[in-house]
Amino acid sequence: MLFNSLVFLLGFLPVVWGVQYFLCRTHNSRFNLYWLIASSLYFYAYWYFPHLALLLLSILVNYLLSIYIANESQRHRKIITGIGVAFNLLLIAYFKYGEFFINTLGDVFNLETNIPQVALPLAISFFTFQQITYLIDVYKKQIDIPNFFEYCLYISFFGQLIAGPIVRAKQLIPQIKDRWKHGIDTTYTTQGMMFISIGLFKKCIIADTLSPLVSEIFSKADWGAHISAYSAWSAVFGYTLQLYFDFSGYSDIAIGLGCLCGILLPINFNSPYKAKNISDFWRRWHITLSDLLRDYLYIPLGGNRLGLLRALVNLMITMLIGGLWHGAGWLFVLWGGYHGILLCINLLWKRTGIQFPNVFKPLSQMGLFIAISLGWIIFRSASWDAALRLARSLVNWQSNNTIPLTYNLWIGFWLLVVWFAPNSQTIIRERCLPAIQSSKKNALYIGVITASLTIVSIAALSILHEQEFLYFQF
């Protein structure tokens, strides 16, 4: 069930929130917890019912393992934690990477492989990694064991199940425990509605209108058509913005859904194209994944504590695995390696201690933006040959242009918004909420704007075919 679908916006969400509101007002009890769990499991099963059993099995096994880890001796705790991590990695390896690994071995050793395709369970990258962090946090005694139903909601909550954020247990479980002591919070509800309206607008009006031409140009690169430099650059910057507003829109909706349910989810997207350097970019793009890779992979590998060379190696390993996390293909690994190289260059530059005058910083940021945009060619392309064709087309000034001027004006406008406008967190929490609290007139204006954005987005959905969020495929 897509967040940007009519069945979700006009059916599922009003029912879930309405029943929750009634339970909070009349019972203020743990029935609310059970209702959100049932709603979340239905939400997951709506896509493909058989995979619900896999999600429930994963939740049950990891919860039982966490109880053993919490109660066993130090030696056994380490063994059980290792078993738990291995269980989750094997689960994701079988469903997501099994075919990729076997085909790779077949190519290396020139073997014929005939593997039956396995349907990829929705959100498996997210709920398995979230449970790995939970087991490790239990082992480190950073979180107390919740009861089973609290843990079940922590993993399955529909607002963040499909594409994150990847929430730590210590961020969410205390909120779940505390949630049932209070009724509906009007401030949370107000935030939730505004975040959802802005997120829908980003997805339906901006990202999805950029999508058709981006798909057309990348498809041409895939089957070998000639592409002009003008068209190629349009597709590159078009996809750069499409992915930005698609993922940013999803992240806003996820935060909004959490607020409606009385839960504050962590910010997962913070104006990454305003980054000053590549490290800053990864502190702003998919923040919870970056934190997970840093805390559970880069630092355990030694981080930067073991000398410069080891730090560079650790960066490359972390980013190669981060690339593979996004998809079972060598292009994703290559994209991760590309960012690993950028991060290594950034680290080496920092070690020199050289700083450019402030006047050169805008040029540096523009260079970084172009480098990130070029990296999306690898990320988006269907094959290595297609990526090379599109990259070569960036300097192909002889082919005829096929891109309408209005499309590039649309790109240019939203680039200016991305670079210079405040993001949704700033607009809502630092500007709108204080304005609402200070004046009923402001509350009315903001309410009208919120309703208008939502209506426009729903109208677009009723006319155009809904498109799934790009991060749903990971």
N, C-alpha and C positions, 0 to 999 in steps of 0.2 A: 504494500500500500504506500504510494508515493505521497510525500508531504504536499506536493503540488498537484494533487488530484482532487477532483470534485467529491469523490466518495470519502476522502479523508477530511477535507475542509468542511463539507456540508453534512456529513454523516457521522463518521467515527469521532472526530474531535469534539463536536458539540455534545454528543452523548456521553463521552468519557468525562468531559469537564462538568457537564450538568449533573451527572450522578455523583461525582466527587464533591461538588458544591453542596448537594443535598445531604450527603453523608456527613460532611464536616459540620453543617448547620444543625443536623438533627441528632447525630450520634457522636461525632467527634471521637471516633474510635478506630480500631485497627481494621474495621471493615474497609476503610479507605485504602489501606495497604493491599488487601486481598483484591480489591477492585482494580487497582492499578496493575497488579501482577496479571490478572486475568485479561485486562485490556491489552497489555504489552504482548502477552503470548498470542492472543488473537491477531494482533497487528503483525507479528512475525509469521504466523501460520497462513495469513491471507495470501502471501506471495507464493508459497509452495508448502502445503501442509506436511508432507513426510519429513521435511527438515526440522520441524518442531521437535520431533523425538531426539534428534541430534543435539539441539540446543539444550533440552532438558537433561539429557544424559551428561553433557559437558558440565552443566551447572551442578548436578548431583555429585558427580565424581570429584570435582574440584572442591566442593564444600566438605565432603567426607575426608578428603586428603588434608584439608586445612585443619580439621579437628584433630587428626592424628599428629600433624606437625606441631600444633599448639601443646599437645599433651605428652609427647614422647621425649626421650632423652636427647641430648645434643647430637649424638652420633646418628641415632635413628631419624631425627628431624631432618638432618642434611640429606640422608638417603631418600626419605619420603618426598622432600621438596624436589630433589632431582627427578624422581619418578613422575611427580606432578608436572613439572616443566616438560619432561620428555613426552608425556601423554598429550599435552596440548600441541607440542611441536609436531608429533606424529599425526595428529588429527588434521592439522592444517597442511602438512606435507602430503598426506594422502589425497585430500580433496582438491587442494589448490596447486600443488607442485609435482604430484606424482607423474603425470603425463609429460610435463616439461623435463624432469630429470631423466626419465626413461628414454624419451626422444633424443635428448642430448647425448646419452651414452650410446644410443644407436648410431647417431651421426659420427661420434668419435671412433667407434670400433666397426663402423660400416655394417651394422646389424639391422635386419628388418624387424620393425616393431609394429605390432597391431594391437593397440590398447583401446579397450572400450571406454568411451567418454563417460566421465562422472560429473553429474550436475554440481556446480559450485554452490555450496550453501551460502545464502545471503549473510553478509556481515561476519563471516568466519574469521577474517583477519582481525576484526575489532574485538569480538567477544573472547577469542582465545588469548590474545595478547593482554587484554584486561585481566583475565584470570591468572595469567602468568605473574603479572605484577602483584596481584592479590596474594598468591602463594608465597612469593618472595617477601612481601611485607609482613605476612604472618610469621615466616621463619625469622625475620629480623625483629619480631615483636613490636612492630610499628602500628599494629592494628589489633584490636580485640575481636574475637570471633563473634559475628552477629548471629541472630537466629536464622533459620533456613529461609524464612519468607523475606526477611530483610536482605539477605544475600541474593535471593532470586530476583528481587526488584533491582538491586544494584547492577546485576548483569543484564537484565532483560528490559529495563525501562525504555519504552518505545521512543522517547525523545532523543536518545543517544545511541540506541542499539545498532542502527544500520551503518552509519558512517561517522561515529564518534560524536563528541570528543571521547578519547580513551581516558576514562575517569579513574583516578586512584581510589582505593577503598577508603583511605583516610579523608578524602574530599567529599565522598557521597554518603557512606554508611552513617556517619554521625548525623547528617541532615535527615536521613530516612528515619533514624531512631527518634529524632526530635520533632519530626514533621507532624506526628499524630497528637502532639500536645497542644496544638494551636489550630485555629480555624483558618478560613480563607484570608489571605493577606491581600488587601486591595492594591498595595504598591507592587507586589509581585504580579498580580493580574494585569495591571496597567502596563508594566514593562513587557510582559509576555505578549500582549496584543500588539504593541508597537514593534517588537522584534519580529514577530511573525509577519506583520504587514510589510515591513521593509525587506525581509528575506524573500517573501513571495515576489515582490516587485523586482528585486535583483535577478531572481531566477527566471520568472515568466516574461518580463518585459525587456531585460537586458541580455542575459546569457542566452536564452532560447532564440532571440532574434539574430544573434551573432552566429548561432550554430549552423544554419543551412549552408552559408557560403564557405565557412571553414571546412565543413564536411566535403563540400564539392571540390575544393582545391586539394585537400589531402587525398581524396579519392583519385583525382587526376594524377597526382604524384604516384599513387599506388599502381595504376595501370599504365604509366609511362607516357602520359600526354605532355606536350610542351606547355610550360607555364612561364608567364612573363615575370620579371622581377617585381613589378608593381603588384601583380596578383599574389605572388609568393609572400611579399612583405605584408600585404593586407591579411593573408591567411594566418601568418605568424602572430601579428599583433591582435588579430581577431580572436585567435585561440587563447592568447595570453589573457585577454579580457574575459573571454567566455569562461575559462576555468576559474579565473579570479571571482567573478560574480556568481558563478554556479556554486563554488565551495563556500564563498562568503555568505551567499544566500542561505545555503543549507545550515551553516553554523549559526546564523541569526535565528532561523526557525527552531533549531535545536534548543538554543538558550531560551527562546520564547516559550516553547512547550514545557521546558523545565520550570520556568517561572509560573506558568498556569497551574502546574502540579505542586507548587510550593518548594521547588528544588532549584538551587543556583548551580548551574553547570559552569565549568571553567571556560574562559574565553579561549577559542581555538584558532582565531584568525584576527590579526591586528595590523591592518594596512601594510602587508609585506612589501608592496612595491614602493613604499617610502623608505625602505631599508637603506642604511648608510654603507653597509658592506654585506658580504655573503653570510657571515655569521649572524648579523642582525636580521637578515632575511629568514633564516631558519629559526630565529627566536620569535618570528611573527607569523610564519606559514605553518599550518598544522601543528600548533604549539604543543599539544599533548603528545603527539607522536615524536616530535623532536625531543621533548623532555624524557620520554620513555627510552629512546635510543641513547640519550646521554647518560641517564641514571642507571640503566640496566644492561648497557652494552659498552659504551665508550669508557665510562669510569671504571667498571670492573676489569676492562682490558688494560687499564693502567692510566688512561686519560693522558694528561700532559705531565705526569709526575715522574716519568722514566726517561726523560730527555727528549730532545727535539725529534730525532729520527723515529723513535717509538710513537710519539704523538702523531706524526704524519701517517704512520702505518695504521694506527688506531682510528684516525679520521677516515682513511680510505676503507677500512673494513666496515666501519659503522655505516658509511654512506652506501657502500655496495649492498649491504644487507637491507638498508632502508629502501634502496631502489627495488630490490627483489620483493620486499614486503608489498609494494604497490601492484605487482603483477608477475605471473609466471612466464617470463620471457627475457631474452638477453638484452632487448632494448631498454627494459626497465633497469637492469643491472648497469648497462652503459650510462643511462641517465644518472643513476646514483653515483657512478664513478666520475662522471663529468662534474657533478657538484662536489664530490670529494676532492677533485683536483682544484676547484675554485677555493674550497676551504683551506686546502694546504697552501696555496699561493697566498691567501689572506693571512694565515698564521706566519708564514715566512716573512711577509711584509711587515707584520707587527713586530717581529723580532728585530728588524733593522732599526726600529725607532724613528724612521723618517716620517714626517707629517707634511702634507701639502698645505699651502695657505687656504683659508676658507673660500677664497674666490674660485678654487678649482673643485670644490666639493660637489656643486651641481653637475659638473662634467663627469665626476667619478660615479655619482648616483645614476646618471644616464647610461654610462657604460655598463654598470651593473645590471640595469634594467634590460638592456639589449642582450647581455650575456645570458640572463635568465630566460628571456624570450626565445633565444636560439636553442636553449636546452629543451624547451617544450616541443621542438621539432622531433627530437628523439622520443620524448614521452608520448606524443600523439600519433606518430607514424605507425602504420600497420606492419612495416618490414624495414629492414636496414636499407634495401634498395630504394624504397620510397622516401626514406629520410634523406638519403644522398641526393636523390633527384630534386627534392624540394630545396635542399641546401644549395645545390648548384644553380637552381632557378633564381636565387636571391641576387645573382649578378647577371642574369640573362636579360639584357636590355633590348633584345631584338624581337622577341615575341610580342604579339599584339596584346593589349590590355583588355580584360573582360570584366573588370570590377567596376560597378557604378560608383560615381563620385559620392553619392549620398551615403554609401556604406562606409567609406573612409572618413567622411565627416562625422558619422555616428561613432566610429572608433575614436577619432580625435577628441570628441566631446567627452566621452567616458574616460579617456586617459587623463584629461584635465581634472575630472572629478576624483579619480583614483589618487592622483598626485597631490591635489590641493584641498579637497574637501575633507571635513572631519568624518571619521567612520561612525558606524551605527552605535557603538558603545558610547562614544563621546556625545553624539546627538541625543540619545535616549537618557543616559544616566547623569550626564553633566549639564544638559541644557533643558530637555523636555520635563524631566521629573521635578527639578526645582521650579520651573515655570508653572507646572500644574499645581504644585503645592502653594504657590504664592497667589494664584488668581484663578477663579472659576472661569473667567473669560478665556484665559490661556488654555485651560483644560478643554473648553469647548472647541477652540480652534484646532488643538492637537488631536482631539477625538475625531473631528471632521477629516483631517488629513489622513489619519490612520485608517478610517473607514474607506476613504477614497482610494488609497493605495490598494487596499484589500479588494475592493470592488473591481478596480481596473485589472488587477491580476486574475481574479476569478473570471472576468469577462474574456480575458485573453485565453484562459484555459478552456472556456466553453467554445471558443472559435478554433483555436489551434490544438493539435494533438499534444497531449502532455508528454514531456520528455523526462526520463529518469535523471537523477543527479549523477554527475560524472564519477563521484567517489563511491557510488553504489557498486561499481564493478570491482572494487578492491576488497 
